[in-house]
Each structure stands twice: as C-alpha cells, then as structure tokens.
Amino acid sequence: MLIKNLDKQVISLAGLYQACLFVSNIAWKGEYNDKDFLPLVNSISSMDTDDVIKIFIDIQHLKTGFNYLKQQTIDNVFASSNETRGYVTSLNVLSKKIKANPAVMNDMQILLKKLNDDYAYLTLDEKAERISIIYQDTLSKFKPRIVVNGKNIHLTDNLNAARIRTALFSGLRATFLWNQFGGSKLKLFFLKGQYSKQIDKYLNMVKN
C-alpha cells in the first residue's frame, strides 16, 4: 500500500518531534540551539502556504527532528520518551479542539498576521516573546493545558518560557500539517517500513 503525501507527512512529523525535543532540552537542561529553533519559529509565521519544506525553511534545518523521529518511532519504540509521547498526544488533542472552535482559529490568524507585519524588524527571541503572548491569549484557554515538566530554574526563566510556548505552538502547526497530509497514528504504526525508508532518505540528504 502506497501512502499519499508520505514525504510531506514525514517532514511534518520531523517538525513535530524537533519541537518536542526542543521543549524537553530547555525544560530539563536549559539547552538552546538557534538552528533548531529557527525552523520552529518560521513555521508559525508561514501560515499562508502549504509548501511544507518552505514552512520549515529547508530539509537541513530539520536534521535534529528527523534523527529524533527515527529514534522515537522506528529504532526502539520500547525505549522511547514518555514525555515526548505525551506532548505529541496533547498537541493532537489540542488541534482537534481548535478545529472545532473556528472563532479561536480566526483570532489566532489575525494576531499572527499582525506579528508577520513586524517580523522583519524583530530578533529571533523577540519573535518568540510575541508568539508566546499569542499562545497565552489563545491556545492556553483550552483545557487541560499542556503541562511541561522540567527543572524550576529553567521553567521560571521568562525567555525560556517564551521559547517553550513557541516550540509548542510550532508543534501544533506541525500536527495540523501531518493531519492535513493524511497522517495518522495507525498509518505510522502499521506502515512503519515505508515511513522508515522515507526518514532514511531525508537523513541521507542532511548528513553534511
């Protein structure tokens, strides 16, 4: 059985898993990587296109995501992160709630459009701070909220908190894209071989 839009699904999943790993790295270790964060921020500003590669800038910027996606879903699922599974599940639930609430979706798009008008003049962290406010004004209103575990010293830092909310926002965008291109947990489970080959294809492209 051939999977329609398999390539786009895998790119979307790489974006999702890169976002989840980014959240965990900041929350537990205070680790921050500009290169991994840049495509996450870009995905939120690119709301008017379905070109999934451009949404995340390019394939190279998702190298971390492809590696983590393979580790978590293909290599050894029994050793996969419960925390990451929790984020993926929570973001999927949140995406369904937002789809059922077009008013919130509309408000979010209006706020993101205003942000995009200023994008060229903002630093990466300034973008994260603005996106964080939009997250709090829209997505945080849905219950239950996504709970981020980690060390208090990192979670209580204002910039870290903004980066975490931005990464979760990007994870939500990636979840929407994955569903839009026909992705589902059942396909990923039962057709794992095809997904694995596509992930390996992209990993070979980003080796250097």
Secondary structure, 3 states (H helix, E strand, C coil): CCCCCHHHHHHHHHHHHHHHHHHHHHHHHCCCCHHHHHHHHHHHHCCCCCCHHHHCCCHHHHHHHHHHHHHHHHHCHHHCCHHHHHHHHHHHHHHHHHHCCHHHHHHHHHHHHHHHHHHHHCCHHHHHHHHHHHHHHCHHHCCCCCCCCCCHHHHCCHHHHHHHHHHHHHHHHHHHHHHHCCCCHHHHHHCHHHHHHHHHHHHHHCCC
